[in-house]
Amino acid sequence: MFLKIRQRFFLNDLVIEIQEPQKSSFKALLRDHNGNICRSVEMKTETNQSLYKWNGLNELPYGVYTCEILEGIQEMTMQLVKRI
């Protein structure tokens, strides 16, 4: 399964795109500029699910964040910006 985040800027949610959907699970962490975990979520995907919307990020302060997505031994890291 290959995952990517559709946008580098976000307001209230993030959309994670699953390029080769299959039944699986992965964990996502959102860290602030100090490296502290601000939010985390474990997601289960189905074979026909190509998008996952990570809601509930509206209470985070504006700024730069790092998103880490972990699936098995694979890890993806991306820098994101929460903006107005």
C-alpha positions, 0 to 999 in steps of 0.5 A: 500500500502506498500513501500520500497526503494530498495537500501541504497546507491544511485548516481543519483536516488532512486527506490521506490518499491510498494509491493501492488500496488493500485491507490494512492499517496504518498509524499517523502522527502529527508533530509540532515544530518542537517534535511533540506529538499533537495528534495521532490516529490509527486507521484501518483501510479496506480494499475499495477505500482510496481516501481517508479524511483525518478530522479534528485538527481545527483546534491545533494552533497555526504553524509548521507540523510534521506528519509521520505515517507508519505502515508496517516497516514503511514510514513516510514523513512530510512537513505541513503547514496549518494556515488561516 
